[in-house]
Every structure is written in structure tokens, then in C-alpha cells.
């Protein structure tokens, strides 16, 4: 077989034996910075019954967790000089118009308007230790053959996004490894003018610092995740771009928007930048601050034992020790100085639910979360249930949440299908239309993914059943009529075009040479 070194070949793991699992209690050593799960309760649903959650998933009899209800919790915000700092004592939750609210069982949180932006702390940068690849090759005295060290040195470019107004420039991520010893790497944001080919490094490269998951919310503003915070945790940052980037030759210092005591793992901003969603790993029935307090108590106890009484114990490369990826939703607003602020305390929409969104181990917000065109609806993927049967199930389901209705419960739109339903994507023009990928055979991971269309106006689901290939990803056209489909074909990923989801559902190839990892249309989001 001829290996094309320009491609990325995924690894596939096959099970060579049937393993019979007998219910048992397994005790393992845990890492000192992890702690067990709390007892959880059943989640409620708006139009469907949400399955009960197994309780407890992980117990540690020898360690007493801090109480769930707290009345004095430090608000996880950063304040700039001259700003009003909110009281550390939180009051019962109130909501602003159009804001989604948690169930009555959620612990109290303050939702008064709070400014949370502050200048990002400067991290020491050893400039003498950094050399871009373009500078490195320009300094080489003589040409030589391309070798393995050059292969490792290559820039890794990813995630291009068009300027949302005119589409004449893009921003992308670049990852570079520390050479020649590979002691670290750095990921930075870069801008490129598609007409002049001028390129600018927007964020300063620092070994060990990685920018990721960015959103071009308007022509001059970028929101992104980075571990540039002084704590080293992933937080939300903002980059304010000058009106004319073509005349700039230096990087831009970002503004830190959040300062939570946990990593922010995922980020999604809606199209009009009025709401955003992010995820943190929290215990199902604890807030971010309560989770951190519990982890500190567990660590201080010096005990290192977990007792598991249900599956999963270990899922791929991580033990299921209690914390879950939970989405938090919040309204945001741009201030007069251009900096975004939260208008309320973010809401954990899976509070008291022992499940993950994005799902483990490979889910991400870009694929498994979606805001509607108006920003008033939110769709997400999560596990149907988290009892021991989850180890034998491939059942993922899609839930939608009406953010314009206070205290509205999520609606499961796919619970009738016991196979995988995932990757919801709202139409860019119609809040009632949503497409997603779906399996039809329960428990069969290699089943063909087909596209389904959900119409919220009459709760109907239509299957796009043409073709015998599995759909890997879906991207809407800007007019909300057509789809671009990423399809696996003859060991390559190619792009197909479906001209109209309502009338002509014929698909035609757009690319036929090489492998395409994703498609993107003219939007910064």
C-alpha cells in the first residue's frame, strides 16, 4: 500500500473477543486531584420523560463531601479597576427577560448584571527561545533534504473561519512544536487577507499556551478559549481587532473575560453574539464553586480510593470518577468600550443530570451543540441514560431548549430512536428547522449515518435516504436551503452538495481529489 504522507490516517480499534461483564464492585486507586460523584436525582422533561439517573455512580464511604447547598460562594469573575465587585454572598436566583432558568432544585445563584472583563495577565515569554518556522528556514545557510525533524517542525494549521461581513479574510489556528527537543508546543491565532495574502500573527506565541475554539462575532471582535490566564486554566478571552489589520505587524494582547476555578472545555457563541454556551466538568448536582470546594476537601483528606457500583468504570482513556461535562448558558452584551460582559450567572442546563454534553469520549461543542438563527433556541446531544446499561448502548439523543421561555425544560426530539442521534444543526434562517446525523440500528457503532430533518412547527422528522455512504459532517449554506455533506468514500473524505432539502434532494460531488476534513461557509461562527 502506498502511504500518502500529506494525509491523516485515523486509527481504528477492533475488539477481538466478546467480554462477559459480571456485576461487581471494583476498587481502584484514584489520582489525588480527582474525587467521587454525588448522589443525583431524575431530570425532568418538557414533552418527553427524561430517564432516571442511577444513584450513586461513584461513592467514597470514607470521605464526607461538603454540603450541596451553599449561601456564601465567591463569584467566579474578574473585575477591572473601578468596576463594582459583586457581593460574595449569593442571593436566590432572578432572571432577565429571555434567559433560560434552571429547575427549582438547582442551588441559588446570583444573576444581577455583572461586568466580568479584565486585562489578561502577562505571561513571561522567552523571546530568545522562540523562532517561527519561516524565520528558521530563511536563516538556513544551505539547502538540504527534507527529513523527519522538518516533518515535526511543520506548522499545523486548522479551523479557518471567514470574516463574517465580507469574507475577504480568514482567521485560523497555527500549532508549532518546540524544536529540536519537542519539549512543548504553542497554538496561536493568525489572520490572512485572501486578496493580498498578507498574514499576521494575532496572539503572542508562548510555549505551553494554546488558543482554541474561536468565534469571529463581528468584523472586529474574536471570542476564544485559551489557557493564557495566570491560573493556567482554560478561560474565555476576547481579541479586539483594529479597523485595518493590513498595516499592523505586531500581535494583540487579548482581554480575559472569565476567571472560573475550573477549565472551560468547550465554547459556542450564537450568530448575533447575544448568548454563549460553555462547558465545565462539574459534579451533576453541584455548581462550579461547589465542585472546586469538594475537590479541595477530597484532596486534603489524603485518601485515594474509589468504589464503583455501576458502569462505566473506565471509558476509553479515562476513569469515570464523577464530574461531568455540563453546558452552561448565559446572555452576553457588548459594552460601549467593545468588551463583552455576562448579563447573568451562567445556567447549568444539565443540573442534577448524571450525563455529559458534549458526550464522551469524542464529542465536541462545534458538532454537538447548536444555537438557532435568532439565538432563542439551543440544541444539544447527550446520553439517553447513565445507568449500567449505557456500556452496551450506542443511544445518544438530541434535546432542544427554548431560551425565550423562563424555567422551560428541555425537549427530547429523538427519544423514539434507540440508536445514535447526534450533531444537531439549526438552519441559519429558520428557527424551526434542524438537521442531525442518525443511526437506525441500536448498539451498532459502524451503522450508516443518515441525515434527518426535524421541523419544530409540526414535530415531524424526515429522513434523507439517498446514497449508501455514511455522512461524517453537515454544513448549511447561508440561504438555509442547501447542505454540504462530508462523506467517507474510497478511504477519503469528500464534499457533496445537496441543492435543496425541501425539493430536490439530489447530491453531487464538490471535491474528488484528496481528503477534506471539514467544510465552512461565509460566517465567522
C-alpha positions in Angstrom: 0.0 0.0 0.0 1.3 3.5 -0.9 1.2 5.9 2.1 0.4 9.5 1.3 2.3 11.5 3.9 0.1 14.5 3.3 -2.9 12.8 4.8 -4.0 12.0 8.4 -5.0 8.4 8.8 -7.4 7.7 11.7 -6.7 4.7 14.0 -9.4 2.1 14.4 -9.5 -0.2 17.4 -11.2 -3.6 17.0 -12.3 -5.9 19.8 -11.1 -9.4 19.2 -13.2 -11.1 21.9 -16.6 -11.0 23.5 -16.3 -9.9 27.1 -18.9 -11.0 29.6 -19.2 -8.5 32.4 -20.5 -9.6 35.8 -21.9 -7.0 38.2 -19.2 -6.4 40.8 -17.6 -3.7 42.9 -14.2 -2.6 41.7 -11.8 -0.6 43.8 -9.0 1.3 42.1 -6.5 3.9 43.1 -7.5 7.4 42.0 -5.4 10.4 41.2 -5.0 12.8 44.0 -6.8 15.6 42.2 -10.0 13.7 41.5 -12.9 12.9 43.7 -16.1 10.8 43.7 -19.5 11.6 42.4 -22.5 12.8 44.4 -26.0 11.2 44.5 -28.1 12.6 41.7 -31.8 12.7 41.0 -34.0 12.3 38.0 -34.2 15.0 35.4 -37.5 16.4 34.2 -38.5 17.0 30.6 -40.9 19.3 28.8 -42.7 17.0 26.4 -41.0 13.6 27.0 -40.0 11.7 30.0 -36.3 12.0 30.8 -34.9 8.7 32.1 -33.9 8.3 35.7 -30.3 8.7 36.6 -28.5 5.9 38.5 -27.6 6.9 42.0 -24.9 7.0 43.1 -22.4 6.3 40.3 -19.4 6.6 42.5 -19.1 6.5 46.2 -16.4 7.0 48.7 -17.6 5.9 52.1 -14.5 7.2 53.9 -14.8 10.8 52.7 -17.5 13.2 53.6 -18.3 15.7 50.8 -19.2 19.3 51.6 -22.9 20.1 51.6 -24.6 20.8 48.3 -26.4 23.9 49.4 -24.2 26.9 50.0 -25.1 30.5 50.9 -21.6 32.1 50.6 -19.8 31.3 47.3 -17.2 33.5 45.7 -18.4 34.7 42.4 -16.1 33.4 39.6 -15.5 36.8 37.9 -12.7 39.2 37.2 -13.2 42.9 37.7 -11.3 45.7 36.2 -10.1 48.7 38.3 -13.0 51.0 39.0 -15.7 48.3 38.4 -18.2 47.3 41.1 -17.4 43.9 42.6 -20.5 41.9 43.4 -21.1 40.5 46.9 -19.6 37.2 47.7 -22.9 36.1 49.2 -25.2 34.9 46.5 -28.9 35.7 46.6 -31.7 33.5 45.3 -31.7 33.5 41.5 -33.6 36.0 39.4 -33.7 36.0 35.7 -33.5 38.6 33.0 -36.0 38.6 30.1 -35.3 35.8 27.6 -33.0 34.0 29.9 -33.3 30.2 30.4 -33.6 29.2 34.0 -32.7 26.1 35.9 -35.1 23.8 37.7 -36.3 24.6 41.2 -33.9 22.1 42.6 -30.8 24.0 41.4 -28.8 25.8 44.1 -29.3 29.5 44.3 -27.2 31.7 42.1 -26.9 35.5 41.6 -27.9 36.8 38.2 -27.5 40.5 38.5 -25.7 42.3 35.7 -22.0 41.9 36.3 -19.1 43.1 34.3 -16.5 40.3 34.1 -13.9 41.6 31.8 -10.3 42.4 32.8 -7.0 42.8 31.1 -5.3 39.4 30.6 -2.3 38.8 32.9 1.0 38.9 31.0 2.9 35.7 30.9 6.7 35.6 30.6 7.8 34.9 27.1 11.3 33.8 26.4 11.7 35.5 23.1 15.2 34.1 22.6 13.8 30.6 22.7 11.1 31.2 20.0 11.7 31.1 16.3 9.0 30.8 13.7 9.4 28.2 11.0 9.6 30.8 8.3 12.4 32.6 10.2 14.2 29.3 10.8 14.3 28.3 7.1 15.3 31.8 6.0 18.3 31.5 8.3 19.5 28.1 7.0 22.9 28.6 5.3 22.4 25.8 2.8 19.6 23.8 1.3 19.3 20.2 2.4 17.0 17.2 2.1 13.6 17.2 3.9 14.0 14.8 7.0 11.9 13.7 10.0 12.9 16.8 12.0 11.5 19.0 9.3 8.3 16.9 9.3 7.9 17.5 13.1 8.7 21.2 12.6 5.9 21.8 10.2 3.2 24.2 11.2 -0.2 22.6 12.0 -2.9 24.8 10.6 -6.6 24.3 11.4 -10.1 25.8 11.9 -10.2 28.6 9.3 -13.1 31.0 9.7 -14.2 33.7 7.2 -14.6 37.3 8.2 -18.4 37.4 8.8 -19.1 40.6 6.9 -17.3 40.4 3.5 -15.5 37.1 3.7 -12.3 38.6 2.3 -10.1 37.4 5.1 -9.8 34.4 7.4 -8.6 33.6 10.9 -7.1 30.2 11.7 -5.1 28.4 14.3 -1.4 27.5 14.0 0.3 25.0 16.2 4.1 24.9 16.4 6.3 22.5 18.3 9.4 23.4 20.3 12.4 22.2 18.3 14.6 20.3 18.3 13.8 18.7 21.6 9.9 18.7 21.3 9.6 19.9 24.9 6.4 21.7 24.2 4.2 23.5 21.7 2.1 26.6 21.3 -1.1 27.3 19.4 -1.8 30.9 18.2 -4.4 32.8 16.2 -3.5 34.1 12.8 -5.1 36.4 10.2 -4.8 36.2 6.5 -6.0 38.6 3.8 -7.3 36.4 0.9 -6.8 39.2 -1.7 -3.2 40.3 -0.8 -2.1 37.1 1.1 -0.7 39.2 3.9 -0.5 37.2 7.2 -0.4 38.5 10.8 0.1 36.5 14.0 -2.7 37.9 16.2 -1.7 36.3 19.6 1.7 36.1 21.1 3.3 32.6 21.0 4.3 31.3 24.4 5.4 27.7 24.9 2.7 25.7 26.7 0.0 28.3 25.8 -2.8 27.1 23.4 -5.6 29.3 21.9 -8.6 27.3 20.6 -12.3 27.3 19.7 -12.5 30.9 18.5 -15.6 32.8 17.1 -15.4 35.9 14.8 -18.6 37.5 16.3 -18.2 40.7 14.2 -15.7 42.3 11.9 -13.5 43.5 14.9 -14.1 41.0 17.7 -12.9 37.5 18.4 -14.0 35.4 21.4 -11.9 32.3 22.1 -10.7 29.8 24.7 -7.1 29.9 25.9 -5.0 28.9 28.9 -3.3 32.3 29.0 -4.9 33.0 32.4 -2.5 33.4 35.3 -4.1 30.2 36.8 -3.2 28.2 33.7 -6.8 27.2 33.3 -8.7 27.5 30.0 -10.9 30.6 30.1 -12.8 32.8 27.7 -10.7 35.7 26.1 -11.6 38.5 23.7 -9.4 39.9 21.0 -10.3 43.4 19.7 -9.0 43.8 16.1 -8.0 47.2 14.6 -10.0 48.5 11.7 -7.1 47.9 9.3 -5.0 44.8 10.1 -3.0 45.1 6.9 -0.8 47.9 8.4 -0.2 46.1 11.7 3.0 44.0 12.2 2.7 43.0 15.9 0.4 40.7 18.0 -2.5 41.9 20.0 -2.9 41.5 23.8 -6.3 39.7 24.5 -8.7 40.6 27.2 -9.7 37.9 29.8 -13.5 37.6 30.1 -13.8 34.8 32.7 -11.8 33.6 35.7 -13.5 30.4 36.8 -11.7 28.0 39.1 -12.3 25.1 36.6 -11.2 24.7 33.0 -13.7 25.8 30.3 -13.6 22.9 27.9 -16.0 24.0 25.1 -17.3 27.3 23.8 -20.1 28.2 21.4 -21.4 31.7 20.5 -24.7 32.3 18.8 -24.9 34.2 15.5 -25.8 37.6 16.8 -23.5 37.3 19.8 -26.4 37.7 22.3 -25.7 34.3 24.1 -23.0 31.9 24.5 -22.6 28.3 25.9 -19.6 26.8 27.6 -18.9 23.6 29.4 -17.1 22.7 32.6 -16.6 19.4 34.3 -18.8 19.6 37.4 -20.5 17.1 39.7 -24.1 16.6 38.5 -25.7 18.3 41.5 -23.0 20.9 42.3 -22.2 24.3 41.0 -18.7 25.2 39.7 -17.6 26.6 43.0 -19.1 23.7 45.0 -17.3 21.3 42.7 -14.0 23.0 43.4 -14.7 23.1 47.1 -15.4 19.3 47.1 -12.3 18.6 45.1 -10.2 20.6 47.6 -11.8 18.7 50.5 -11.1 15.3 48.8 -7.5 16.3 48.1 -6.9 17.5 51.6 -8.2 14.2 53.0 -5.3 12.3 51.6 -7.5 9.3 50.7 -7.1 7.7 47.3 -9.8 5.1 46.9 -12.8 5.0 44.5 -15.6 2.4 44.8 -17.6 1.8 41.6 -21.0 0.2 41.7 -22.0 0.7 38.1 -20.6 1.0 34.6 -18.8 2.8 33.1 -15.7 2.4 35.3 -13.3 3.4 32.6 -14.4 4.8 29.2 -11.6 4.6 26.6 -8.7 6.6 28.2 -10.3 8.0 31.4 -11.9 6.7 34.6 -15.5 7.9 35.2 -14.9 9.4 38.6 -17.9 11.7 38.9 -17.5 15.1 37.2 -19.5 15.5 34.0 -19.2 17.9 31.0 -22.2 20.2 31.6 -23.3 23.0 29.3 -23.7 26.5 30.9 -25.8 29.1 29.0 -25.7 32.8 29.5 -26.8 36.1 27.9 -24.0 38.4 26.9 -23.8 42.0 25.8 -21.1 44.2 24.3 -20.3 47.3 26.3 -19.5 50.8 25.0 -15.8 50.0 25.1 -16.3 46.9 22.9 -15.8 44.4 25.7 -18.4 41.7 26.2 -19.9 41.0 29.6 -22.2 38.4 31.1 -25.7 39.7 31.9 -26.4 36.9 34.5 -24.9 33.9 36.2 -24.5 31.1 33.7 -27.1 28.3 33.9 -26.1 24.6 34.1 -28.8 23.2 31.8 -28.0 19.6 32.9 -28.0 20.4 36.7 -28.9 17.2 38.6 -28.4 15.1 35.4 -25.7 12.4 35.6 -24.7 12.8 31.9 -22.3 14.6 29.6 -22.8 17.1 26.8 -20.7 17.1 24.7 -20.6 13.3 25.0 -17.6 11.3 25.9 -15.1 10.4 24.6 -15.1 12.2 21.3 -17.9 14.8 21.4 -17.3 18.5 20.9 -19.4 21.6 21.1 -18.9 22.5 17.4 -20.7 19.4 16.4 -23.0 18.5 19.3 -24.3 22.0 20.2 -26.3 24.5 18.1 -28.0 27.8 18.6 -30.9 28.7 16.3 -30.7 31.7 14.0 -32.4 34.0 16.4 -30.4 32.7 19.3 -33.6 31.8 21.2 -33.3 28.0 20.9 -30.4 25.7 21.8 -30.0 22.0 20.8 -27.5 19.6 22.3 -26.6 15.9 22.3 -26.4 13.8 25.4 -26.5 10.2 26.6 -30.1 8.8 26.8 -29.4 7.3 30.2 -26.4 6.8 32.5 -27.3 3.5 34.2 -25.1 0.5 33.8 -26.8 -0.4 30.5 -25.0 2.6 29.0 -22.0 0.3 28.5 -24.0 -1.8 26.0 -25.8 1.1 24.3 -25.0 3.5 21.5 -28.0 5.5 22.2 -27.4 9.3 22.1 -30.3 11.7 21.9 -30.9 15.3 20.9 -32.6 17.8 23.2 -33.8 21.3 22.4 -34.4 24.2 24.8 -36.5 27.3 24.3 -34.4 30.0 25.8 -37.1 32.6 25.4 -39.3 30.8 28.0 -38.1 31.1 31.6 -37.9 27.8 33.5 -38.6 25.8 30.4 -37.5 22.1 30.5 -35.6 20.6 27.6 -37.5 18.5 25.0 -36.1 15.3 23.7 -36.8 15.1 19.9 -35.2 11.8 19.2 -36.1 9.5 22.2 -38.1 7.2 20.0 -34.9 6.1 18.2 -32.8 3.8 20.4 -29.7 4.2 18.2 -27.4 7.2 17.9 -28.8 10.7 17.1 -26.2 13.4 17.2 -24.7 16.6 15.8 -27.8 18.9 15.7 -27.5 22.0 13.4 -30.2 24.7 13.2 -31.0 26.3 9.9 -29.3 29.7 9.6 -32.6 31.3 8.5 -35.4 29.3 10.3 -35.6 28.5 14.0 -38.0 25.6 13.4 -35.7 23.6 11.1 -32.9 21.4 12.4 -30.8 18.7 10.8 -28.8 16.0 12.5 -27.0 12.7 11.9 -28.7 9.5 12.9 -28.1 5.7 13.1 -31.0 3.3 12.7 -29.5 0.1 14.3 -29.2 0.2 18.1 -25.9 -0.9 19.5 -24.2 -0.9 16.1 -21.3 1.6 16.1 -20.5 1.0 12.5 -24.0 1.7 11.3 -24.5 4.2 8.4 -25.1 7.8 9.4 -28.0 9.3 7.6 -29.3 12.9 7.6 -32.6 13.6 9.3 -34.6 16.9 9.2 -36.6 17.9 12.3 -39.4 20.5 11.8 -40.4 22.0 15.2 -43.6 23.6 13.7 -45.2 20.2 13.4 -42.7 17.9 15.2 -42.1 15.9 12.0 -38.8 14.1 11.1 -37.8 13.5 7.5 -35.0 11.1 6.5 -32.7 11.9 3.6 -32.3 8.4 2.5 -30.4 8.8 -0.8 -26.9 7.3 -1.1 -25.2 4.3 0.5 -22.4 6.2 2.2 -22.2 7.4 5.8 -22.4 11.1 6.5 -19.5 12.4 8.5 -20.5 16.0 8.9 -23.0 18.6 7.7 -22.7 22.3 7.0 -25.6 24.6 6.0 -25.5 27.0 3.1 -26.1 30.6 4.1 -29.6 30.7 2.5 -30.8 27.8 4.7 -31.9 25.8 1.6 -28.9 23.6 0.8 -26.4 21.4 2.7 -22.7 20.5 2.2 -22.0 16.9 3.3 -18.7 15.4 4.3 -18.8 11.7 3.2 -16.3 8.9 3.5 -15.6 7.5 0.1 -12.9 5.1 -1.0 -10.7 5.8 2.0 -11.1 9.6 1.6 -13.4 12.3 2.9 -15.1 14.2 0.1 -17.6 17.1 0.0 -21.0 16.6 -1.6 -23.7 19.3 -2.2 -27.4 18.8 -1.6 -29.1 21.6 -3.6 -32.4 21.8 -1.7 -33.5 19.9 1.4 -37.2 20.6 0.7 -37.5 19.9 -3.0 -34.5 18.5 -5.0 -32.6 16.2 -2.7 -30.1 15.1 -5.3 -26.5 15.2 -4.1 -23.5 16.0 -6.4 -19.7 15.8 -5.6 -17.9 19.1 -5.0 -14.4 17.6 -4.4 -13.0 14.4 -5.7 -9.2 14.7 -5.0 -7.7 14.2 -1.6 -9.2 14.2 1.8 -11.3 17.1 3.2 -11.6 17.4 7.0 -14.4 20.0 7.1 -16.4 22.5 5.1 -17.2 26.1 6.2 -19.4 28.7 4.7 -19.1 32.5 4.8 -19.6 33.1 8.5 -17.3 33.8 11.5 -19.4 31.4 13.6 
